[in-house]
Amino acid sequence: MPITSQQVTAHAFLRQLYADPYFPDHALDRGRAILLRLCERIESEQPADLAALYVLTQAATEEFNRLEAEFDAAGSEIETVAREAIAEDFWFVASAYGFTGADVEELIATRDW
């Protein structure tokens, strides 16, 4: 299902991390894909409330948890700068779909990073 939100399609996910050579592009590409799949799920499942949104965002966070090994293998890690950038993009997604009252920590509550 293609994403219909123009705000989302115009957004450069993980932009700050792509600008830093410490973070491997192939891992960032996978992270960007996780965020785009999250958007697709939100559009298709249309969560009715924050609890339903958190189920979707926390599942996407679990995917980022598994992606951390790829960062490690490339001599990188999901450290402070990356954590903040990823969290900001989760917040962007929630806001773009009208969940402005979402708690960013709850969006990514299942994170290992």
C-alpha positions in Angstrom: 0.0 0.0 0.0 1.6 3.3 -1.0 1.7 6.0 1.6 -0.8 8.8 0.9 0.3 11.4 3.4 2.1 14.1 1.5 3.7 15.3 4.8 5.2 11.8 5.3 6.3 11.3 1.7 8.1 14.6 1.8 9.9 13.9 5.0 13.6 12.9 4.9 13.7 10.1 7.6 17.0 9.8 9.5 18.4 12.8 7.6 20.8 13.8 10.3 22.2 10.3 10.5 22.7 10.0 6.7 24.9 13.2 6.9 27.2 11.5 9.4 29.6 8.9 8.0 29.7 7.1 11.3 26.4 5.6 10.5 26.4 3.1 7.7 24.0 3.9 4.9 22.8 0.3 4.4 21.7 0.1 8.1 20.0 3.6 7.8 18.3 2.4 4.6 16.8 -0.5 6.6 15.8 1.9 9.4 14.1 4.2 7.0 12.2 1.2 5.6 11.1 0.3 9.1 9.7 3.8 9.5 8.0 3.8 6.1 6.4 0.4 6.9 5.1 1.9 10.2 3.5 4.7 8.2 1.9 2.1 5.8 0.5 0.2 8.8 -0.9 3.3 10.4 -2.6 4.2 7.1 -4.0 0.7 6.5 -5.0 -0.2 10.1 -6.0 3.4 11.2 -5.4 3.0 14.9 -8.3 4.5 16.8 -6.4 5.7 19.9 -3.0 6.1 21.4 -3.0 2.5 22.8 -3.5 1.1 19.3 -0.8 3.4 17.9 1.7 2.3 20.6 1.2 -1.3 19.5 2.3 -0.4 16.0 5.2 1.9 17.0 6.5 -0.6 19.6 6.5 -3.3 16.9 8.6 -1.0 14.7 10.9 -0.3 17.6 11.5 -4.1 18.0 12.6 -4.0 14.3 15.1 -1.3 15.2 16.3 -3.5 18.1 17.2 -6.2 15.7 18.9 -3.7 13.4 21.4 -2.7 16.1 23.5 -5.8 15.2 23.9 -4.4 11.7 25.2 -1.1 13.1 27.6 -3.0 15.4 28.9 -5.1 12.5 29.7 -1.9 10.6 31.6 -0.5 13.5 28.8 1.8 14.5 26.0 1.7 17.1 22.7 3.2 17.9 24.1 5.7 20.4 22.9 9.0 21.8 22.7 10.9 18.5 21.0 8.0 16.7 18.6 7.4 19.6 17.5 11.0 19.5 17.1 11.1 15.7 15.1 7.8 15.6 12.9 9.0 18.5 12.3 12.3 16.6 11.2 10.4 13.5 8.8 8.3 15.6 7.4 11.5 17.0 7.1 13.0 13.5 5.1 9.9 12.4 2.7 10.1 15.3 2.2 13.8 14.8 1.8 13.5 11.0 -1.1 11.1 11.6 -2.8 13.3 14.2 -1.5 11.7 17.4 0.0 14.9 18.8 -0.6 13.8 22.3 1.6 10.8 22.0 4.4 10.3 24.5 7.7 9.8 22.6 9.0 7.5 25.3 5.9 5.3 25.0 6.2 5.3 21.2 9.6 3.6 21.6 9.1 1.9 25.0 10.4 -1.5 23.7 13.8 -0.1 22.6 17.1 -1.7 23.6 19.1 1.2 22.4 
